[in-house]
Amino acid sequence: MQLNLAQVLNTIAHEIRTPLAVSQGYLKLYLDGRLTNADDQQRAFQQTRDALGTLATLCNDMSKVSALSEVSSPGLLQRVPAPQLIAQLKGTSEVEGAEWSGDTDAPVSVASNGSADLVRAIAIVAKAAFDDARDQPRAVRVAGGQELTMLAGTPDALPALAAGPDAAAARHVNFARGGKGLRLIWAAFVLQQHRVHTWTHQDHRASVGFRFPVVQA
């Protein structure tokens, strides 16, 4: 899951390119005198404003990613019980409508500095898998034990994904993906700091597994 500088920079460049091109395009049309109708001018300025807003959001996201990347392994001082973590995840819009199964009441806890960022990171990565599955059913399966495992994706993908991150068919999750802003990059750093292993399956890319180191509750 370790991200390198080239991946981060390529993702930033990809995300900046579209709103920048939109802004430049509409301004050129206006300066060239090709927007003579008041409604066209209004529409062009609104589109430019929205594109600049996207750039501002990306700048804010870059600051968040930069702050996280400077701290490689912070001390994880709090215990978040697995049922609490799962309850918080169920309350996020990203996993809304997913069918949950398995050991959702596992008597273990995850080490954290507070669950808000961890929950948000898991939700963002799970949503990316669900988005890849498009309109197919969404499922999340939980397994407790020496480690807490959470599998998210289509129901047919979970049995193969359950083989774990060391299976021959397991693949790294692509966090440096265009079209997602820097949310996945930020989530990758959060999961890395929490020592969470992530993986997907070569035949089921619309799925993701999370394996958390735990402490007994």
C-alpha positions in Angstrom: 0.0 0.0 0.0 3.0 2.3 0.2 2.6 5.2 -2.1 5.5 6.8 -3.9 6.0 10.4 -4.9 5.4 9.7 -8.6 2.0 8.2 -7.9 0.9 11.1 -5.8 2.1 13.7 -8.2 0.6 12.0 -11.2 -2.8 11.8 -9.4 -2.6 15.5 -8.5 -1.7 16.4 -12.1 -4.6 14.3 -13.4 -7.1 15.9 -11.1 -5.9 19.5 -11.7 -5.9 19.2 -15.5 -9.7 19.0 -16.1 -10.9 22.0 -14.0 -7.9 24.0 -15.3 -8.8 23.2 -18.9 -12.4 24.2 -18.3 -11.4 27.5 -16.8 -9.0 28.3 -19.6 -11.5 27.3 -22.3 -14.3 29.5 -21.1 -12.1 32.5 -20.5 -10.6 32.1 -24.0 -14.1 32.0 -25.5 -15.0 35.1 -23.6 -11.8 37.0 -24.4 -12.1 36.1 -28.1 -15.6 37.6 -28.2 -17.4 34.4 -28.9 -19.8 34.6 -26.0 -22.0 37.4 -27.1 -25.2 36.1 -25.6 -25.8 37.1 -21.9 -27.0 33.7 -21.0 -24.0 32.0 -22.6 -21.7 34.4 -20.6 -23.5 33.6 -17.4 -23.3 29.9 -18.0 -19.6 30.2 -18.8 -18.8 32.2 -15.7 -20.7 29.7 -13.6 -18.8 26.8 -15.1 -15.5 28.6 -14.5 -16.5 29.4 -10.9 -17.2 25.7 -10.3 -13.9 24.6 -11.9 -12.0 27.1 -9.7 -13.9 25.8 -6.7 -12.7 22.3 -7.6 -9.1 23.6 -7.8 -9.5 25.2 -4.3 -10.8 21.9 -2.9 -7.8 20.1 -4.4 -5.4 22.6 -2.8 -7.1 21.9 0.5 -6.9 18.1 0.0 -3.2 18.5 -0.9 -2.6 20.2 2.5 -4.3 17.4 4.3 -2.3 14.8 2.4 0.9 16.7 3.1 0.2 16.9 6.8 -0.5 13.1 7.0 2.6 12.1 4.9 4.9 13.9 7.3 4.0 11.5 10.2 4.8 8.0 9.1 3.8 6.0 12.2 2.2 8.0 15.0 1.5 6.4 18.4 -1.9 4.7 18.4 -3.1 5.3 22.0 -6.9 4.7 21.9 -8.8 1.5 21.6 -11.8 1.5 19.4 -14.0 -1.6 19.9 -14.9 -3.4 16.7 -18.7 -3.1 17.2 -18.2 0.7 17.6 -16.1 0.9 14.5 -18.7 -1.0 12.5 -21.6 1.0 13.9 -19.8 4.2 12.8 -19.1 2.8 9.3 -22.8 1.8 8.9 -23.7 5.4 9.6 -21.6 6.7 6.6 -23.2 7.5 3.3 -20.4 5.6 1.5 -21.6 2.2 2.6 -25.3 3.0 2.7 -27.4 0.1 1.5 -24.6 -2.6 2.0 -25.6 -5.9 3.5 -23.5 -6.7 6.6 -22.7 -10.2 7.8 -20.2 -12.1 9.9 -18.7 -11.3 13.3 -20.0 -7.8 13.6 -19.8 -8.1 17.4 -16.2 -9.3 17.5 -14.9 -8.8 21.1 -11.7 -7.0 19.9 -10.5 -3.5 19.5 -8.6 -1.6 16.9 -5.7 0.7 18.0 -6.2 4.3 16.8 -5.8 8.0 17.7 -9.5 8.4 17.4 -11.9 6.7 15.0 -13.1 9.6 12.9 -10.3 9.5 10.3 -10.1 5.8 10.3 -13.8 5.3 9.7 -13.7 8.0 6.9 -10.7 6.3 5.2 -12.3 2.9 5.3 -15.6 4.3 3.9 -13.8 6.1 1.1 -12.0 3.0 -0.1 -15.1 0.8 0.3 -17.1 3.3 -1.8 -14.5 3.2 -4.6 -15.0 -0.6 -4.7 -18.7 -0.2 -4.7 -18.6 2.4 -7.4 -16.6 -0.1 -9.6 -19.4 -2.6 -9.0 -21.9 0.0 -10.3 -25.5 -1.2 -9.7 -24.7 -4.6 -8.3 -25.5 -5.6 -4.7 -23.2 -4.3 -2.0 -22.0 -6.5 0.8 -19.6 -6.2 3.8 -18.4 -9.3 5.7 -16.6 -9.1 9.0 -14.4 -11.7 10.7 -12.8 -11.4 14.2 -9.9 -13.3 15.7 -6.3 -12.5 16.0 -6.9 -9.8 13.4 -10.1 -8.1 12.4 -10.9 -8.6 8.7 -13.4 -6.6 6.7 -14.3 -7.5 3.1 -16.3 -5.1 0.9 -17.7 -5.6 -2.6 -20.2 -7.6 -4.5 -21.4 -10.8 -2.7 -19.9 -13.1 -5.3 -16.5 -11.4 -4.8 -16.2 -11.9 -1.0 -15.4 -15.7 -1.0 -12.4 -15.2 -3.3 -11.3 -12.1 -1.4 -11.4 -14.0 1.9 -8.2 -15.8 0.9 -6.4 -12.7 2.2 -3.6 -10.4 1.1 -1.0 -13.2 0.8 -3.0 -15.3 -1.7 -1.6 -15.7 -5.2 -4.6 -13.9 -6.7 -4.4 -11.0 -4.3 -3.5 -7.6 -5.7 -2.5 -4.2 -4.3 -5.3 -1.6 -4.2 -4.8 1.2 -6.7 -5.1 4.3 -4.5 -3.5 6.6 -7.2 -6.6 6.6 -9.4 -7.8 9.5 -11.4 -11.4 10.8 -11.1 -11.4 10.3 -7.3 -9.7 13.6 -6.3 -7.2 13.0 -3.5 -9.6 11.2 -1.3 -8.1 7.8 -2.0 -4.5 9.2 -1.5 -5.5 10.6 1.9 -7.3 7.4 2.8 -4.1 5.4 1.9 -2.0 7.4 4.3 -4.6 7.1 7.1 -4.8 3.3 6.7 -1.0 3.1 6.5 -0.6 4.9 9.8 -3.1 2.5 11.4 -1.1 -0.4 10.0 -4.1 -1.7 8.0 -3.4 -4.1 5.2 -5.6 -3.7 2.1 -5.9 -5.9 -1.0 -8.2 -6.7 -3.9 -8.5 -9.8 -6.1 -7.3 -10.1 -9.7 -10.7 -11.5 -10.8 -12.8 -9.2 -8.6 -11.5 -5.7 -8.8 -14.8 -4.3 -7.5 -13.8 -5.5 -4.0 -11.5 -4.6 -1.2 -10.2 -6.3 1.9 -9.1 -4.6 5.1 -7.1 -6.4 7.8 -6.6 -4.5 11.1 -4.1 -5.3 13.9 -6.2 -5.6 17.1 -5.9 -5.5 20.8 -8.3 -7.5 23.0 -11.2 -5.5 24.2 
